[in-house]
């Protein structure tokens, strides 16, 4: 091989042979290229086979991959190729306004905190508008008629809850915006709103409240966007959704509040210029009534029972010493209930709750009962040595008033006696001692006289035996002198017993006056407490929400009574 290479070198240097060598050199590359093509093309199938293989692969691909590719191409077409700018309003002319339709779906009325005056709700707020820049021809994009775009790629009306109570204007989750081929946009984000709600506690716990959810746009005024209520229809008829939507399948009922009315209304304020974002708003109303069963069982019934215990104070006898204890215990129990209720209500001076009125009414009555107990105990423990009972007091409180109050005293049957005051059992001992001391012979001598004589004992000389009268007149004087001390002693005992009886009788009269005052207070306080309780709670029971949500408007704003456009 080396001689060949050396022989070719001089040939290539000669000009005449260069022309002859060109075709030869041109043949060499052709042969090498032919060898390479043949070596590379050996594993490849023919052109018809490649087409069949490609068709088979396309048939095996899932349809989602193709659709996803078409959606990407559609998004690229709408955003990039058409130059979509999300900061600009979707209007062709500057003076045009964008119509934004709103609808509210209530998922759960979580709570109403009276102390903070905050309504907590779980809702879905639906926004609907038309963006002509996001329209496309369905046939050019494989029949795609709906597109889902993130919120950071499209224009939003930026409608927020104006009367929020926590300064959180954002929704809970920024869901995708559904864009139709005609440019229609639907955005349905969920949200948990804490809205302010003015609480009226006049009839607590039989109250009802009117809470609102007021939506407005903080960015655009009435000339830039027009806020409207959602329009719905069934093909033949079309109406405005003038109510808060509630899906029974997904709605969770609140255990304390019952929804009576839920209208929706578009408000425009003529005195505010259209250049202000306060000119228009969409307000959703919630007229809710409290379910009072919890408060009836846990607060009202115990309060009523404890309050009526105060009337039992008049049945307790004054000698028991428990009248003041029972009445003050009832007063303290009512104070505890008042403290518990005050923790559930807002600190307002605009009105007084119904249950607080009832507790104050009962506390006043129990205070009167305490004062009555003091007066009754004072009357009961009066004595003739400290107070003098007048005749009119005795006649009015012991005769007339007990007769009116149907009070009866036990009758005392006095034994008949002729001129002499009957002796009490307590004075028998004194009289017997006096008779024994001043008798001619003692009772022991009279009893054992015969026995003493039998045993040879001499009788003891008595006062009568020593002093013997000399004549008949002297015997009378002597007997009078001996009996006079006994009669004086008996008269003293009788006088003392009579004074003691008068003392006890007047003391019993004061106790009778105390019992009469007790019965009088019982007949006065118990009816007042009963009728006061009935009247106060009837005021709360009769406090019901109005039959129509708006005064002067005959429409009830319910689904079954929709108004056609």
Order of alpha helices (4+ residues) and beta strands (2+ residues): alpha-alpha-alpha-alpha-beta-beta-beta-beta-beta-beta-beta-beta-beta-beta-beta-beta-beta-beta-alpha-alpha-alpha-alpha-alpha-alpha-alpha-alpha-alpha-alpha
